[in-house]
Amino acid sequence: MSEGLKKSPSNGFEKSLTTEEQQAKINEVRRLVGPLPEKLCIYCSDASISRHLRARNYSVKKATKMLKETLKWRAEYKPEEIRWEEVAREAETGKIYRTNYIDKHGRTVLVMRPSCQNTKSTKGQIRYLVYCMENAILNLSPDQEQMVWLIDFHGFNLSHISLKVTKETAHVLQDHYPERLGLAVLYNPPKFFEPFWTMAKAFLEPKTYNKVKFVYSDEANTMKVMEDLFDMDQLESTFGGKDNSGFDVSKYAERMKEDDKRMPSFWTRDNCLDVNGIDSEILSLEDNTSATDSGRKGSENVHPGVVKTHNDRAHV
């Protein structure tokens, strides 16, 4: 085996870099991206750049292209400015919601119930997904950067299948939230879901679909996944846990409104050297090699494959 490579279950071979090598690549990506306005600069923390690099097997060129595309998307889509009032209609049935518990690794948890789909607009559905992703990130602990998806297939039938929504979901998750998904649990998927899953895998990178676990309530060996991941006293009964409280949209709305109040401060921290206005060349996919390095120093290891500066939090 070549030096500097290690076997990875997600993509065959993956580079293994020292902390110094990782930091050098992070600095190079930041140099190529160039100066940014405050919000986008905050997004370009060392931890965030590291996630883009890991998603592209530490290729500086590919990671920079990916990051620039996401910066352009964030500048136009403004995901951090979505508020509950805009997506409340999508949330009424509890088709996606953040739980009030975390898993044993400290990861936030999003529950998804495709049978509770209540709208027909792909645009609206994706915007609500993005709102939930941003909210899950907001509520991560400082030393955690990933989340868990629990997908409940109760009541699921063929009418709930949408390749268009699935493809767009995969695009948003993989291209704009790289390395944010730690695990996706498909709970009691019906037999007819298997052909759809085969098609859906075509939209997913190996790193993503290898994070998917199939769990069945009548199979003790797969239910061990839930027992290993969660405190069963906190886990909903829907997933084999002991909590019977269920989803209450009124209570959930209050939680989300409180989180909405916290969002602006999350994106206005003074941890960036350059707050110049965004430039069209910066958002293009051309390499900006004239930009200067941010000059951040003093890195420390906070997570396997993540390098974090003094002012960065791993989940930004």
C-alpha positions, 0 to 999 in steps of 0.5 A: 500500500502506498505511503500516505494512503489508508483503507477507507470503508467509504471510498476505497482509499483515503489520504492520511495527513498529519495535522501540519499537512491538513493545516497547509491544505486548509490555508491553501484553500482559504488563499484560493477562495480569497477575501469574503464578507463576514457571514461567508468568512465565518462559514470558511472556518478551518473546520468547514474547509476541512470538511470540504477537503475530506469530502474531496479526499484532500484535493485542494483543487476539488475542495476549493471548487466545491467550497466556492460553489457553496459560498455562491449558493449561500450568498444567493439562497441565504439559508441562515436567514430562513425563519420559522414563519416562512416554513411553518406550513411545511412543518405542520405534520412533523415530516421533519423535526429536530428532536430534543435529545442527542445521540450518545456521540453528542450529535443532533438528531433530525427525524424524517417521516416521508408519509407525513408529506403535506405539500407538493412544492419541491422548492418549499420542501427543500427550503424546509429541509435547509432550515432544519439543517441550519437549525441542527447545526446551530444546536451542535455542541462545540466539539461535534460537527455531524448529525443523525437522520432517523427516517420513519417509514410508518405509513409509507407507500408508493405515492410518497416516492419522489425521485426529484425530491430525493435527487435535490435532497442528495444535492443539497446534503452532499454539495452544500453540507459536506461531512455533516451527516454522521449516520442515516437510519432507515427504520422499517422500510417496506419491501417495495422501497428496495428498488427505489433505494437502488435508484436513489443510490445513483444520486449518492456518493459512496461516502454518503450511502455507506452511512445509511443503516437499515433497521427493522423493529422485528430484527434484534440484530439491527435494533442493536443499532438504536440501542448503541446510539441512543438512550432508549428512555429518551428515544421515541416509541416510534423507533423502539424507545420509551418516549410516548410524547409524540410530535406537538407542532405548537411546542415545536414552533416555540422551540424553533422561534427561540432558536431563530432569535439565536441565529443572527448572533451565530453568524456575526461573530468577530472571527474574520480578518476581512469583511470586504464586500463580496466580489463576483470573481470570488464567487466564480469557479476560477481560482483566485490565486492573488488573494492573500492567506488569512494568516491564522495560526495556532491549530489544535486537533479537535476531531479526527480529520478536523483542524480548528483554530483558536477562534473556530468552533468545529461545527461552524 
